[in-house]
Amino acid sequence: MSSAATSATEIYDLRGLKCPLPVLKTKKRLEQLPAGAALWIETTDPLAVIDIPHFCSEQGHALEANEKTEGGHRFLIRKKS
């Protein structure tokens, strides 16, 4: 993971939340960001590895990173322009 991407990008901690909350909260947070903004999502929900990429695909956002972490996953999403 690039330290530049982490330091310049908000990290939204959704650990401990279960489906469908990570996707719903991600959608709501992205609505508040300007087009082209990047957002890291951290989650422990095992279904997020399916749900977050599907959400991005359906909504037109770019999934720039999908990383396994200790106890969960991290996703870097770039909001559609």
N, C-alpha and C positions, 0 to 999 in steps of 0.2 A: 504494500500500500504506500502510496506517495504521501510524504509528510506535508507537501504543499497542498494537496487535495484536502487533507484533514484540517490543517490550520486555517484554510480559507473557507471552509464549508461547515455549516451548522450540523451538529449531530443530534438527532432526535431519538431519545431513549424510550423505546417501547418494550423493553424487557419486562417479562412477567405478564404481559397481556396475551390473551388467547384469541384465536380466530372468532369473529372477523375484525376485532378491534385494531390490530396493526394496520390493516388496509384502510379502514375507515378514518383512523387518525392521520395516516399518511396523506390521504386524499384531502382532508380538511387543512392540514398544514401546507400542502403544496398550493392550495387555493390562495393562501396568504402571501406567497412568494411571487416575485416577478418572473416573467418568461425567461427561460435560460438559466435560472438559478439552480444550484446543486444542493442536495440534501442527503446526508448520511442517515440511514435508518438502522437502529440496532434492535434486534428482537430475539426472544428465546422461543417463540412459537414455532414448532417444527413444520407447520403448514405454510409458514411464510416463504419458504423456498419455492413453493408453487404459487402462492397467492400474490406476492409482490411482483414477480416477473409478469404474471398474467395481467395484473392491474396496470403495469406500465405499458404493456403491449396494447391493451384495450383503450387506454386513455391517450396514447401517443407520446408518453414520456420515454426518455432514453434511460435504460438501465446500464450504467457505466461500469459498475463493479458489483460482484456478488461474492462475498467472502465468508468462509466458515470461521467462527470465533469459538472461544471456550464457552460452551453452553448455549450457543446460538449462531446467528448470522448477522452480517452487516451488508447493507445494500447502498450503493451510491446512485441516486436518481437525479437526472437533469430534467427539469420541467420543460415541457414542450413550448416552443416559441409561438 
